[in-house]
């Protein structure tokens, strides 16, 4: 099953959020599911994705083109 997760691109002020994101990622892999998420390497989205990847799971990031364009112009 593919599970979609969209959450903050920031970690927030409470470390419990980051721990919950990691546990969710672990659960996804342990139950043979795949993650579909907002595509960011940052914050809670990154924490979930990294947790899945660290355990060898499958991750698909979805990022709208206008975010890619905006990011490219900022980094140029």
PDB file of N, CA, C, O and CB in Angstrom:
ATOM      1  N   UNK A   1       0.843  -1.159   0.000  1.00  0.00           N
ATOM      2  CA  UNK A   1       0.000   0.000   0.000  1.00  0.00           C
ATOM      3  C   UNK A   1       0.898   1.235   0.000  1.00  0.00           C
ATOM      4  O   UNK A   1       1.939   1.252   0.656  1.00  0.00           O
ATOM      5  CB  UNK A   1      -0.965  -0.009   1.213  1.00  0.00           C
ATOM      6  N   UNK A   2       0.496   2.251  -0.729  1.00  0.00           N
ATOM      7  CA  UNK A   2       1.194   3.543  -0.683  1.00  0.00           C
ATOM      8  C   UNK A   2       0.458   4.448   0.298  1.00  0.00           C
ATOM      9  O   UNK A   2      -0.765   4.585   0.248  1.00  0.00           O
ATOM     10  CB  UNK A   2       1.275   4.206  -2.109  1.00  0.00           C
ATOM     11  N   UNK A   3       1.223   5.055   1.179  1.00  0.00           N
ATOM     12  CA  UNK A   3       0.655   5.941   2.184  1.00  0.00           C
ATOM     13  C   UNK A   3       1.161   7.344   1.932  1.00  0.00           C
ATOM     14  O   UNK A   3       2.369   7.579   1.891  1.00  0.00           O
ATOM     15  CB  UNK A   3       1.011   5.472   3.619  1.00  0.00           C
ATOM     16  N   UNK A   4       0.226   8.287   1.760  1.00  0.00           N
ATOM     17  CA  UNK A   4       0.590   9.685   1.528  1.00  0.00           C
ATOM     18  C   UNK A   4       0.715  10.411   2.852  1.00  0.00           C
ATOM     19  O   UNK A   4      -0.161  10.321   3.713  1.00  0.00           O
ATOM     20  CB  UNK A   4      -0.447  10.383   0.628  1.00  0.00           C
ATOM     21  N   UNK A   5       1.825  11.140   3.005  1.00  0.00           N
ATOM     22  CA  UNK A   5       2.070  11.914   4.220  1.00  0.00           C
ATOM     23  C   UNK A   5       2.477  13.321   3.803  1.00  0.00           C
ATOM     24  O   UNK A   5       3.445  13.501   3.063  1.00  0.00           O
ATOM     25  CB  UNK A   5       3.175  11.244   5.117  1.00  0.00           C
ATOM     26  N   UNK A   6       1.745  14.307   4.274  1.00  0.00           N
ATOM     27  CA  UNK A   6       2.097  15.710   4.069  1.00  0.00           C
ATOM     28  C   UNK A   6       2.121  16.367   5.436  1.00  0.00           C
ATOM     29  O   UNK A   6       1.122  16.372   6.155  1.00  0.00           O
ATOM     30  CB  UNK A   6       1.087  16.436   3.099  1.00  0.00           C
ATOM     31  N   UNK A   7       3.251  16.909   5.780  1.00  0.00           N
ATOM     32  CA  UNK A   7       3.405  17.559   7.076  1.00  0.00           C
ATOM     33  C   UNK A   7       4.408  18.692   6.932  1.00  0.00           C
ATOM     34  O   UNK A   7       4.829  19.015   5.821  1.00  0.00           O
ATOM     35  CB  UNK A   7       3.861  16.546   8.169  1.00  0.00           C
ATOM     36  N   UNK A   8       4.786  19.287   8.033  1.00  0.00           N
ATOM     37  CA  UNK A   8       5.609  20.486   8.018  1.00  0.00           C
ATOM     38  C   UNK A   8       7.016  20.300   7.471  1.00  0.00           C
ATOM     39  O   UNK A   8       7.643  19.254   7.639  1.00  0.00           O
ATOM     40  CB  UNK A   8       5.699  21.017   9.376  1.00  0.00           C
ATOM     41  N   UNK A   9       7.486  21.348   6.814  1.00  0.00           N
ATOM     42  CA  UNK A   9       8.867  21.385   6.341  1.00  0.00           C
ATOM     43  C   UNK A   9       9.775  21.962   7.420  1.00  0.00           C
ATOM     44  O   UNK A   9      10.931  22.295   7.155  1.00  0.00           O
ATOM     45  CB  UNK A   9       8.977  22.213   5.045  1.00  0.00           C
ATOM     46  N   UNK A  10       9.252  22.077   8.629  1.00  0.00           N
ATOM     47  CA  UNK A  10      10.021  22.490   9.805  1.00  0.00           C
ATOM     48  C   UNK A  10       9.824  21.425  10.881  1.00  0.00           C
ATOM     49  O   UNK A  10       8.824  20.707  10.872  1.00  0.00           O
ATOM     50  CB  UNK A  10       9.575  23.919  10.321  1.00  0.00           C
ATOM     51  N   UNK A  11      10.759  21.325  11.791  1.00  0.00           N
ATOM     52  CA  UNK A  11      10.664  20.318  12.844  1.00  0.00           C
ATOM     53  C   UNK A  11       9.706  20.710  13.958  1.00  0.00           C
ATOM     54  O   UNK A  11       9.226  19.843  14.688  1.00  0.00           O
ATOM     55  CB  UNK A  11      12.023  20.060  13.425  1.00  0.00           C
ATOM     56  N   UNK A  12       9.423  21.986  14.100  1.00  0.00           N
ATOM     57  CA  UNK A  12       8.575  22.428  15.198  1.00  0.00           C
ATOM     58  C   UNK A  12       9.382  22.590  16.474  1.00  0.00           C
ATOM     59  O   UNK A  12      10.578  22.300  16.508  1.00  0.00           O
ATOM     60  CB  UNK A  12       7.432  21.446  15.420  1.00  0.00           C
ATOM     61  N   UNK A  13       8.729  23.048  17.506  1.00  0.00           N
ATOM     62  CA  UNK A  13       9.429  23.350  18.757  1.00  0.00           C
ATOM     63  C   UNK A  13       9.454  22.178  19.730  1.00  0.00           C
ATOM     64  O   UNK A  13      10.208  22.200  20.703  1.00  0.00           O
ATOM     65  CB  UNK A  13       8.787  24.535  19.425  1.00  0.00           C
ATOM     66  N   UNK A  14       8.650  21.165  19.484  1.00  0.00           N
ATOM     67  CA  UNK A  14       8.581  20.024  20.395  1.00  0.00           C
ATOM     68  C   UNK A  14       9.256  18.821  19.748  1.00  0.00           C
ATOM     69  O   UNK A  14       8.820  18.373  18.688  1.00  0.00           O
ATOM     70  CB  UNK A  14       7.108  19.694  20.765  1.00  0.00           C
ATOM     71  N   UNK A  15      10.311  18.290  20.363  1.00  0.00           N
ATOM     72  CA  UNK A  15      11.017  17.133  19.791  1.00  0.00           C
ATOM     73  C   UNK A  15      10.119  15.907  19.601  1.00  0.00           C
ATOM     74  O   UNK A  15      10.464  14.999  18.845  1.00  0.00           O
ATOM     75  CB  UNK A  15      12.184  16.763  20.678  1.00  0.00           C
ATOM     76  N   UNK A  16       8.987  15.877  20.275  1.00  0.00           N
ATOM     77  CA  UNK A  16       8.069  14.747  20.138  1.00  0.00           C
ATOM     78  C   UNK A  16       7.556  14.620  18.705  1.00  0.00           C
ATOM     79  O   UNK A  16       7.266  13.515  18.245  1.00  0.00           O
ATOM     80  CB  UNK A  16       6.891  14.901  21.106  1.00  0.00           C
ATOM     81  N   UNK A  17       7.443  15.752  17.993  1.00  0.00           N
ATOM     82  CA  UNK A  17       6.973  15.704  16.605  1.00  0.00           C
ATOM     83  C   UNK A  17       7.977  14.973  15.719  1.00  0.00           C
ATOM     84  O   UNK A  17       7.592  14.150  14.889  1.00  0.00           O
ATOM     85  CB  UNK A  17       6.731  17.126  16.067  1.00  0.00           C
ATOM     86  N   UNK A  18       9.243  15.268  15.893  1.00  0.00           N
ATOM     87  CA  UNK A  18      10.277  14.610  15.104  1.00  0.00           C
ATOM     88  C   UNK A  18      10.325  13.119  15.430  1.00  0.00           C
ATOM     89  O   UNK A  18      10.475  12.293  14.529  1.00  0.00           O
ATOM     90  CB  UNK A  18      11.649  15.261  15.359  1.00  0.00           C
ATOM     91  N   UNK A  19      10.203  12.774  16.685  1.00  0.00           N
ATOM     92  CA  UNK A  19      10.200  11.362  17.082  1.00  0.00           C
ATOM     93  C   UNK A  19       8.990  10.640  16.495  1.00  0.00           C
ATOM     94  O   UNK A  19       9.111   9.504  16.035  1.00  0.00           O
ATOM     95  CB  UNK A  19      10.202  11.231  18.620  1.00  0.00           C
ATOM     96  N   UNK A  20       7.824  11.287  16.506  1.00  0.00           N
ATOM     97  CA  UNK A  20       6.627  10.671  15.919  1.00  0.00           C
ATOM     98  C   UNK A  20       6.788  10.483  14.411  1.00  0.00           C
ATOM     99  O   UNK A  20       6.346   9.474  13.863  1.00  0.00           O
ATOM    100  CB  UNK A  20       5.384  11.529  16.211  1.00  0.00           C
ATOM    101  N   UNK A  21       7.414  11.442  13.742  1.00  0.00           N
ATOM    102  CA  UNK A  21       7.654  11.330  12.304  1.00  0.00           C
ATOM    103  C   UNK A  21       8.561  10.139  12.014  1.00  0.00           C
ATOM    104  O   UNK A  21       8.316   9.392  11.067  1.00  0.00           O
ATOM    105  CB  UNK A  21       8.279  12.628  11.753  1.00  0.00           C
ATOM    106  N   UNK A  22       9.595   9.959  12.811  1.00  0.00           N
ATOM    107  CA  UNK A  22      10.501   8.830  12.640  1.00  0.00           C
ATOM    108  C   UNK A  22       9.775   7.512  12.877  1.00  0.00           C
ATOM    109  O   UNK A  22       9.952   6.559  12.117  1.00  0.00           O
ATOM    110  CB  UNK A  22      11.696   8.955  13.588  1.00  0.00           C
ATOM    111  N   UNK A  23       8.966   7.453  13.920  1.00  0.00           N
ATOM    112  CA  UNK A  23       8.215   6.231  14.220  1.00  0.00           C
ATOM    113  C   UNK A  23       7.243   5.899  13.089  1.00  0.00           C
ATOM    114  O   UNK A  23       7.054   4.728  12.758  1.00  0.00           O
ATOM    115  CB  UNK A  23       7.450   6.381  15.548  1.00  0.00           C
ATOM    116  N   UNK A  24       6.634   6.911  12.501  1.00  0.00           N
ATOM    117  CA  UNK A  24       5.728   6.677  11.374  1.00  0.00           C
ATOM    118  C   UNK A  24       6.498   6.068  10.210  1.00  0.00           C
ATOM    119  O   UNK A  24       6.040   5.104   9.596  1.00  0.00           O
ATOM    120  CB  UNK A  24       5.040   7.995  10.936  1.00  0.00           C
ATOM    121  N   UNK A  25       7.658   6.622   9.908  1.00  0.00           N
ATOM    122  CA  UNK A  25       8.478   6.068   8.837  1.00  0.00           C
ATOM    123  C   UNK A  25       8.865   4.625   9.103  1.00  0.00           C
ATOM    124  O   UNK A  25       8.818   3.785   8.205  1.00  0.00           O
ATOM    125  CB  UNK A  25       9.721   6.903   8.649  1.00  0.00           C
ATOM    126  N   UNK A  26       9.250   4.341  10.344  1.00  0.00           N
ATOM    127  CA  UNK A  26       9.600   2.968  10.714  1.00  0.00           C
ATOM    128  C   UNK A  26       8.400   2.040  10.523  1.00  0.00           C
ATOM    129  O   UNK A  26       8.543   0.938   9.994  1.00  0.00           O
ATOM    130  CB  UNK A  26      10.094   2.910  12.177  1.00  0.00           C
ATOM    131  N   UNK A  27       7.225   2.484  10.952  1.00  0.00           N
ATOM    132  CA  UNK A  27       6.011   1.676  10.834  1.00  0.00           C
ATOM    133  C   UNK A  27       5.678   1.396   9.376  1.00  0.00           C
ATOM    134  O   UNK A  27       5.276   0.286   9.027  1.00  0.00           O
ATOM    135  CB  UNK A  27       4.835   2.376  11.514  1.00  0.00           C
ATOM    136  N   UNK A  28       5.844   2.397   8.531  1.00  0.00           N
ATOM    137  CA  UNK A  28       5.554   2.223   7.103  1.00  0.00           C
ATOM    138  C   UNK A  28       6.392   1.084   6.528  1.00  0.00           C
ATOM    139  O   UNK A  28       5.866   0.220   5.826  1.00  0.00           O
ATOM    140  CB  UNK A  28       5.825   3.534   6.325  1.00  0.00           C
ATOM    141  N   UNK A  29       7.688   1.078   6.820  1.00  0.00           N
ATOM    142  CA  UNK A  29       8.575   0.032   6.287  1.00  0.00           C
ATOM    143  C   UNK A  29       8.284  -1.324   6.932  1.00  0.00           C
ATOM    144  O   UNK A  29       8.228  -2.341   6.241  1.00  0.00           O
ATOM    145  CB  UNK A  29      10.049   0.414   6.514  1.00  0.00           C
ATOM    146  N   UNK A  30       8.102  -1.338   8.236  1.00  0.00           N
ATOM    147  CA  UNK A  30       7.869  -2.603   8.951  1.00  0.00           C
ATOM    148  C   UNK A  30       6.605  -3.305   8.466  1.00  0.00           C
ATOM    149  O   UNK A  30       6.482  -4.523   8.592  1.00  0.00           O
ATOM    150  CB  UNK A  30       7.771  -2.349  10.456  1.00  0.00           C
ATOM    151  N   UNK A  31       5.664  -2.538   7.912  1.00  0.00           N
ATOM    152  CA  UNK A  31       4.410  -3.102   7.427  1.00  0.00           C
ATOM    153  C   UNK A  31       4.358  -3.207   5.903  1.00  0.00           C
ATOM    154  O   UNK A  31       3.292  -3.367   5.308  1.00  0.00           O
ATOM    155  CB  UNK A  31       3.255  -2.266   7.916  1.00  0.00           C
ATOM    156  N   UNK A  32       5.551  -3.110   5.283  1.00  0.00           N
ATOM    157  CA  UNK A  32       5.699  -3.283   3.834  1.00  0.00           C
ATOM    158  C   UNK A  32       4.871  -2.304   3.009  1.00  0.00           C
ATOM    159  O   UNK A  32       4.317  -2.665   1.971  1.00  0.00           O
ATOM    160  CB  UNK A  32       5.321  -4.681   3.457  1.00  0.00           C
ATOM    161  N   UNK A  33       4.794  -1.068   3.478  1.00  0.00           N
ATOM    162  CA  UNK A  33       4.115  -0.016   2.733  1.00  0.00           C
ATOM    163  C   UNK A  33       5.155   0.889   2.078  1.00  0.00           C
ATOM    164  O   UNK A  33       6.349   0.774   2.351  1.00  0.00           O
ATOM    165  CB  UNK A  33       3.176   0.804   3.660  1.00  0.00           C
ATOM    166  N   UNK A  34       4.693   1.784   1.216  1.00  0.00           N
ATOM    167  CA  UNK A  34       5.560   2.769   0.573  1.00  0.00           C
ATOM    168  C   UNK A  34       5.093   4.164   0.980  1.00  0.00           C
ATOM    169  O   UNK A  34       3.912   4.383   1.249  1.00  0.00           O
ATOM    170  CB  UNK A  34       5.549   2.605  -0.985  1.00  0.00           C
ATOM    171  N   UNK A  35       6.030   5.093   1.019  1.00  0.00           N
ATOM    172  CA  UNK A  35       5.719   6.477   1.377  1.00  0.00           C
ATOM    173  C   UNK A  35       5.607   7.334   0.121  1.00  0.00           C
ATOM    174  O   UNK A  35       6.464   7.281  -0.762  1.00  0.00           O
ATOM    175  CB  UNK A  35       6.795   7.050   2.324  1.00  0.00           C
ATOM    176  N   UNK A  36       4.541   8.120   0.058  1.00  0.00           N
ATOM    177  CA  UNK A  36       4.392   9.183  -0.928  1.00  0.00           C
ATOM    178  C   UNK A  36       4.267  10.458  -0.102  1.00  0.00           C
ATOM    179  O   UNK A  36       3.398  10.560   0.765  1.00  0.00           O
ATOM    180  CB  UNK A  36       3.132   8.955  -1.902  1.00  0.00           C
ATOM    181  N   UNK A  37       5.146  11.442  -0.376  1.00  0.00           N
ATOM    182  CA  UNK A  37       5.166  12.613   0.499  1.00  0.00           C
ATOM    183  C   UNK A  37       5.470  13.877  -0.286  1.00  0.00           C
ATOM    184  O   UNK A  37       5.653  13.830  -1.502  1.00  0.00           O
ATOM    185  CB  UNK A  37       6.193  12.432   1.614  1.00  0.00           C
ATOM    186  N   UNK A  38       5.523  15.006   0.409  1.00  0.00           N
ATOM    187  CA  UNK A  38       5.657  16.314  -0.205  1.00  0.00           C
ATOM    188  C   UNK A  38       7.004  16.639  -0.818  1.00  0.00           C
ATOM    189  O   UNK A  38       7.181  17.748  -1.323  1.00  0.00           O
ATOM    190  CB  UNK A  38       5.356  17.315   0.779  1.00  0.00           C
ATOM    191  N   UNK A  39       7.943  15.742  -0.799  1.00  0.00           N
ATOM    192  CA  UNK A  39       9.178  15.902  -1.544  1.00  0.00           C
ATOM    193  C   UNK A  39      10.284  16.709  -0.881  1.00  0.00           C
ATOM    194  O   UNK A  39      11.377  16.803  -1.438  1.00  0.00           O
ATOM    195  CB  UNK A  39       8.869  16.513  -2.805  1.00  0.00           C
ATOM    196  N   UNK A  40      10.045  17.289   0.272  1.00  0.00           N
ATOM    197  CA  UNK A  40      11.063  18.105   0.913  1.00  0.00           C
ATOM    198  C   UNK A  40      12.014  17.252   1.743  1.00  0.00           C
ATOM    199  O   UNK A  40      11.612  16.253   2.339  1.00  0.00           O
ATOM    200  CB  UNK A  40      10.415  19.168   1.786  1.00  0.00           C
ATOM    201  N   UNK A  41      13.272  17.658   1.774  1.00  0.00           N
ATOM    202  CA  UNK A  41      14.255  16.999   2.629  1.00  0.00           C
ATOM    203  C   UNK A  41      14.268  17.635   4.015  1.00  0.00           C
ATOM    204  O   UNK A  41      15.005  17.200   4.900  1.00  0.00           O
ATOM    205  CB  UNK A  41      15.655  17.067   1.996  1.00  0.00           C
ATOM    206  N   UNK A  42      13.454  18.660   4.194  1.00  0.00           N
ATOM    207  CA  UNK A  42      13.482  19.449   5.420  1.00  0.00           C
ATOM    208  C   UNK A  42      12.394  19.029   6.399  1.00  0.00           C
ATOM    209  O   UNK A  42      11.394  18.421   6.019  1.00  0.00           O
ATOM    210  CB  UNK A  42      13.334  20.918   5.094  1.00  0.00           C
ATOM    211  N   UNK A  43      12.604  19.357   7.633  1.00  0.00           N
ATOM    212  CA  UNK A  43      11.593  19.256   8.666  1.00  0.00           C
ATOM    213  C   UNK A  43      11.008  17.871   8.864  1.00  0.00           C
ATOM    214  O   UNK A  43      11.683  16.855   8.698  1.00  0.00           O
ATOM    215  CB  UNK A  43      10.512  20.184   8.364  1.00  0.00           C
ATOM    216  N   UNK A  44       9.723  17.860   9.227  1.00  0.00           N
ATOM    217  CA  UNK A  44       9.048  16.601   9.524  1.00  0.00           C
ATOM    218  C   UNK A  44       8.903  15.732   8.290  1.00  0.00           C
ATOM    219  O   UNK A  44       8.987  14.507   8.379  1.00  0.00           O
ATOM    220  CB  UNK A  44       7.688  16.866  10.124  1.00  0.00           C
ATOM    221  N   UNK A  45       8.684  16.359   7.129  1.00  0.00           N
ATOM    222  CA  UNK A  45       8.605  15.566   5.895  1.00  0.00           C
ATOM    223  C   UNK A  45       9.913  14.833   5.662  1.00  0.00           C
ATOM    224  O   UNK A  45       9.914  13.652   5.314  1.00  0.00           O
ATOM    225  CB  UNK A  45       8.272  16.462   4.683  1.00  0.00           C
ATOM    226  N   UNK A  46      11.017  15.523   5.851  1.00  0.00           N
ATOM    227  CA  UNK A  46      12.325  14.896   5.699  1.00  0.00           C
ATOM    228  C   UNK A  46      12.566  13.811   6.728  1.00  0.00           C
ATOM    229  O   UNK A  46      13.186  12.792   6.425  1.00  0.00           O
ATOM    230  CB  UNK A  46      13.410  15.932   5.795  1.00  0.00           C
ATOM    231  N   UNK A  47      12.081  14.023   7.947  1.00  0.00           N
ATOM    232  CA  UNK A  47      12.263  13.029   9.009  1.00  0.00           C
ATOM    233  C   UNK A  47      11.536  11.732   8.673  1.00  0.00           C
ATOM    234  O   UNK A  47      12.081  10.647   8.873  1.00  0.00           O
ATOM    235  CB  UNK A  47      11.762  13.581  10.353  1.00  0.00           C
ATOM    236  N   UNK A  48      10.310  11.836   8.164  1.00  0.00           N
ATOM    237  CA  UNK A  48       9.565  10.636   7.772  1.00  0.00           C
ATOM    238  C   UNK A  48      10.289   9.942   6.618  1.00  0.00           C
ATOM    239  O   UNK A  48      10.530   8.736   6.663  1.00  0.00           O
ATOM    240  CB  UNK A  48       8.101  10.996   7.367  1.00  0.00           C
ATOM    241  N   UNK A  49      10.630  10.708   5.593  1.00  0.00           N
ATOM    242  CA  UNK A  49      11.283  10.133   4.413  1.00  0.00           C
ATOM    243  C   UNK A  49      12.617   9.485   4.770  1.00  0.00           C
ATOM    244  O   UNK A  49      12.906   8.376   4.319  1.00  0.00           O
ATOM    245  CB  UNK A  49      11.498  11.211   3.349  1.00  0.00           C
ATOM    246  N   UNK A  50      13.424  10.158   5.568  1.00  0.00           N
ATOM    247  CA  UNK A  50      14.726   9.597   5.956  1.00  0.00           C
ATOM    248  C   UNK A  50      14.567   8.312   6.754  1.00  0.00           C
ATOM    249  O   UNK A  50      15.353   7.377   6.600  1.00  0.00           O
ATOM    250  CB  UNK A  50      15.521  10.614   6.773  1.00  0.00           C
ATOM    251  N   UNK A  51      13.557   8.267   7.598  1.00  0.00           N
ATOM    252  CA  UNK A  51      13.308   7.063   8.378  1.00  0.00           C
ATOM    253  C   UNK A  51      12.980   5.886   7.463  1.00  0.00           C
ATOM    254  O   UNK A  51      13.479   4.778   7.659  1.00  0.00           O
ATOM    255  CB  UNK A  51      12.166   7.297   9.375  1.00  0.00           C
ATOM    256  N   UNK A  52      12.134   6.138   6.458  1.00  0.00           N
ATOM    257  CA  UNK A  52      11.787   5.081   5.500  1.00  0.00           C
ATOM    258  C   UNK A  52      13.030   4.652   4.716  1.00  0.00           C
ATOM    259  O   UNK A  52      13.304   3.460   4.575  1.00  0.00           O
ATOM    260  CB  UNK A  52      10.674   5.564   4.528  1.00  0.00           C
ATOM    261  N   UNK A  53      13.767   5.624   4.217  1.00  0.00           N
ATOM    262  CA  UNK A  53      14.960   5.309   3.427  1.00  0.00           C
ATOM    263  C   UNK A  53      16.014   4.574   4.246  1.00  0.00           C
ATOM    264  O   UNK A  53      16.654   3.645   3.753  1.00  0.00           O
ATOM    265  CB  UNK A  53      15.556   6.582   2.853  1.00  0.00           C
ATOM    266  N   UNK A  54      16.194   4.993   5.503  1.00  0.00           N
ATOM    267  CA  UNK A  54      17.190   4.356   6.376  1.00  0.00           C
ATOM    268  C   UNK A  54      16.896   2.876   6.589  1.00  0.00           C
ATOM    269  O   UNK A  54      17.810   2.085   6.818  1.00  0.00           O
ATOM    270  CB  UNK A  54      17.241   5.068   7.724  1.00  0.00           C
ATOM    271  N   UNK A  55      15.622   2.504   6.514  1.00  0.00           N
ATOM    272  CA  UNK A  55      15.227   1.104   6.707  1.00  0.00           C
ATOM    273  C   UNK A  55      15.069   0.367   5.388  1.00  0.00           C
ATOM    274  O   UNK A  55      14.601  -0.771   5.359  1.00  0.00           O
ATOM    275  CB  UNK A  55      13.930   1.028   7.489  1.00  0.00           C
ATOM    276  N   UNK A  56      15.466   1.028   4.276  1.00  0.00           N
ATOM    277  CA  UNK A  56      15.410   0.362   2.981  1.00  0.00           C
ATOM    278  C   UNK A  56      14.063   0.408   2.296  1.00  0.00           C
ATOM    279  O   UNK A  56      13.819  -0.348   1.355  1.00  0.00           O
ATOM    280  CB  UNK A  56      15.805  -1.035   3.139  1.00  0.00           C
ATOM    281  N   UNK A  57      13.181   1.289   2.755  1.00  0.00           N
ATOM    282  CA  UNK A  57      11.853   1.389   2.166  1.00  0.00           C
ATOM    283  C   UNK A  57      11.835   2.223   0.901  1.00  0.00           C
ATOM    284  O   UNK A  57      12.848   2.789   0.490  1.00  0.00           O
ATOM    285  CB  UNK A  57      10.896   1.968   3.159  1.00  0.00           C
ATOM    286  N   UNK A  58      10.653   2.287   0.288  1.00  0.00           N
ATOM    287  CA  UNK A  58      10.448   3.017  -0.956  1.00  0.00           C
ATOM    288  C   UNK A  58       9.776   4.353  -0.674  1.00  0.00           C
ATOM    289  O   UNK A  58       8.787   4.429   0.056  1.00  0.00           O
ATOM    290  CB  UNK A  58       9.606   2.188  -1.941  1.00  0.00           C
ATOM    291  N   UNK A  59      10.337   5.416  -1.272  1.00  0.00           N
ATOM    292  CA  UNK A  59       9.834   6.774  -1.080  1.00  0.00           C
ATOM    293  C   UNK A  59       9.618   7.421  -2.445  1.00  0.00           C
ATOM    294  O   UNK A  59      10.470   7.332  -3.329  1.00  0.00           O
ATOM    295  CB  UNK A  59      10.818   7.620  -0.214  1.00  0.00           C
ATOM    296  N   UNK A  60       8.472   8.070  -2.602  1.00  0.00           N
ATOM    297  CA  UNK A  60       8.188   8.868  -3.792  1.00  0.00           C
ATOM    298  C   UNK A  60       7.867  10.279  -3.333  1.00  0.00           C
ATOM    299  O   UNK A  60       6.915  10.496  -2.584  1.00  0.00           O
ATOM    300  CB  UNK A  60       7.010   8.261  -4.631  1.00  0.00           C
ATOM    301  N   UNK A  61       8.667  11.238  -3.789  1.00  0.00           N
ATOM    302  CA  UNK A  61       8.442  12.637  -3.444  1.00  0.00           C
ATOM    303  C   UNK A  61       7.680  13.346  -4.548  1.00  0.00           C
ATOM    304  O   UNK A  61       8.002  13.200  -5.727  1.00  0.00           O
ATOM    305  CB  UNK A  61       9.768  13.346  -3.179  1.00  0.00           C
ATOM    306  N   UNK A  62       6.678  14.110  -4.170  1.00  0.00           N
ATOM    307  CA  UNK A  62       5.865  14.880  -5.112  1.00  0.00           C
ATOM    308  C   UNK A  62       6.098  16.352  -4.825  1.00  0.00           C
ATOM    309  O   UNK A  62       5.840  16.823  -3.717  1.00  0.00           O
ATOM    310  CB  UNK A  62       4.340  14.514  -5.000  1.00  0.00           C
ATOM    311  N   UNK A  63       6.589  17.083  -5.827  1.00  0.00           N
ATOM    312  CA  UNK A  63       6.829  18.512  -5.647  1.00  0.00           C
ATOM    313  C   UNK A  63       6.311  19.246  -6.890  1.00  0.00           C
ATOM    314  O   UNK A  63       6.736  18.948  -8.007  1.00  0.00           O
ATOM    315  CB  UNK A  63       8.356  18.808  -5.407  1.00  0.00           C
ATOM    316  N   UNK A  64       5.398  20.201  -6.699  1.00  0.00           N
ATOM    317  CA  UNK A  64       4.888  20.954  -7.839  1.00  0.00           C
ATOM    318  C   UNK A  64       6.005  21.700  -8.569  1.00  0.00           C
ATOM    319  O   UNK A  64       6.979  22.130  -7.951  1.00  0.00           O
ATOM    320  CB  UNK A  64       3.820  21.938  -7.381  1.00  0.00           C
ATOM    321  N   UNK A  65       5.858  21.848  -9.876  1.00  0.00           N
ATOM    322  CA  UNK A  65       6.878  22.524 -10.681  1.00  0.00           C
ATOM    323  C   UNK A  65       7.184  23.932 -10.193  1.00  0.00           C
ATOM    324  O   UNK A  65       8.337  24.359 -10.238  1.00  0.00           O
ATOM    325  CB  UNK A  65       6.440  22.580 -12.119  1.00  0.00           C
ATOM    326  N   UNK A  66       6.163  24.668  -9.722  1.00  0.00           N
ATOM    327  CA  UNK A  66       6.436  26.042  -9.302  1.00  0.00           C
ATOM    328  C   UNK A  66       7.359  26.091  -8.091  1.00  0.00           C
ATOM    329  O   UNK A  66       8.073  27.078  -7.914  1.00  0.00           O
ATOM    330  CB  UNK A  66       5.134  26.761  -8.988  1.00  0.00           C
ATOM    331  N   UNK A  67       7.366  25.053  -7.249  1.00  0.00           N
ATOM    332  CA  UNK A  67       8.334  25.008  -6.150  1.00  0.00           C
ATOM    333  C   UNK A  67       9.734  24.756  -6.669  1.00  0.00           C
ATOM    334  O   UNK A  67      10.697  25.360  -6.196  1.00  0.00           O
ATOM    335  CB  UNK A  67       7.951  23.929  -5.141  1.00  0.00           C
ATOM    336  N   UNK A  68       9.851  23.861  -7.645  1.00  0.00           N
ATOM    337  CA  UNK A  68      11.161  23.598  -8.240  1.00  0.00           C
ATOM    338  C   UNK A  68      11.726  24.857  -8.891  1.00  0.00           C
ATOM    339  O   UNK A  68      12.907  25.169  -8.737  1.00  0.00           O
ATOM    340  CB  UNK A  68      11.063  22.466  -9.273  1.00  0.00           C
ATOM    341  N   UNK A  69      10.873  25.575  -9.620  1.00  0.00           N
ATOM    342  CA  UNK A  69      11.290  26.800 -10.284  1.00  0.00           C
ATOM    343  C   UNK A  69      11.699  27.849  -9.257  1.00  0.00           C
ATOM    344  O   UNK A  69      12.733  28.499  -9.417  1.00  0.00           O
ATOM    345  CB  UNK A  69      10.166  27.337 -11.180  1.00  0.00           C
ATOM    346  N   UNK A  70      10.913  28.019  -8.221  1.00  0.00           N
ATOM    347  CA  UNK A  70      11.221  29.003  -7.186  1.00  0.00           C
ATOM    348  C   UNK A  70      12.520  28.647  -6.484  1.00  0.00           C
ATOM    349  O   UNK A  70      13.343  29.527  -6.229  1.00  0.00           O
ATOM    350  CB  UNK A  70      10.077  29.096  -6.168  1.00  0.00           C
ATOM    351  N   UNK A  71      12.722  27.357  -6.163  1.00  0.00           N
ATOM    352  CA  UNK A  71      13.948  26.936  -5.502  1.00  0.00           C
ATOM    353  C   UNK A  71      15.164  27.177  -6.383  1.00  0.00           C
ATOM    354  O   UNK A  71      16.208  27.611  -5.895  1.00  0.00           O
ATOM    355  CB  UNK A  71      13.864  25.468  -5.120  1.00  0.00           C
ATOM    356  N   UNK A  72      15.040  26.902  -7.665  1.00  0.00           N
ATOM    357  CA  UNK A  72      16.159  27.080  -8.593  1.00  0.00           C
ATOM    358  C   UNK A  72      16.540  28.546  -8.682  1.00  0.00           C
ATOM    359  O   UNK A  72      17.727  28.872  -8.730  1.00  0.00           O
ATOM    360  CB  UNK A  72      15.804  26.537  -9.988  1.00  0.00           C
ATOM    361  N   UNK A  73      15.554  29.440  -8.705  1.00  0.00           N
ATOM    362  CA  UNK A  73      15.870  30.868  -8.821  1.00  0.00           C
ATOM    363  C   UNK A  73      16.491  31.407  -7.532  1.00  0.00           C
ATOM    364  O   UNK A  73      17.314  32.321  -7.575  1.00  0.00           O
ATOM    365  CB  UNK A  73      14.605  31.668  -9.167  1.00  0.00           C
ATOM    366  N   UNK A  74      16.105  30.851  -6.405  1.00  0.00           N
ATOM    367  CA  UNK A  74      16.679  31.281  -5.130  1.00  0.00           C
ATOM    368  C   UNK A  74      18.141  30.833  -5.024  1.00  0.00           C
ATOM    369  O   UNK A  74      18.991  31.569  -4.524  1.00  0.00           O
ATOM    370  CB  UNK A  74      15.854  30.717  -3.948  1.00  0.00           C
ATOM    371  N   UNK A  75      18.416  29.622  -5.499  1.00  0.00           N
ATOM    372  CA  UNK A  75      19.759  29.066  -5.390  1.00  0.00           C
ATOM    373  C   UNK A  75      20.722  29.592  -6.455  1.00  0.00           C
ATOM    374  O   UNK A  75      21.935  29.426  -6.326  1.00  0.00           O
ATOM    375  CB  UNK A  75      19.689  27.571  -5.477  1.00  0.00           C
ATOM    376  N   UNK A  76      20.195  30.222  -7.498  1.00  0.00           N
ATOM    377  CA  UNK A  76      21.052  30.699  -8.597  1.00  0.00           C
ATOM    378  C   UNK A  76      21.894  31.883  -8.186  1.00  0.00           C
ATOM    379  O   UNK A  76      22.666  32.402  -8.993  1.00  0.00           O
ATOM    380  CB  UNK A  76      20.211  31.074  -9.800  1.00  0.00           C
TER     381      UNK A  76
END
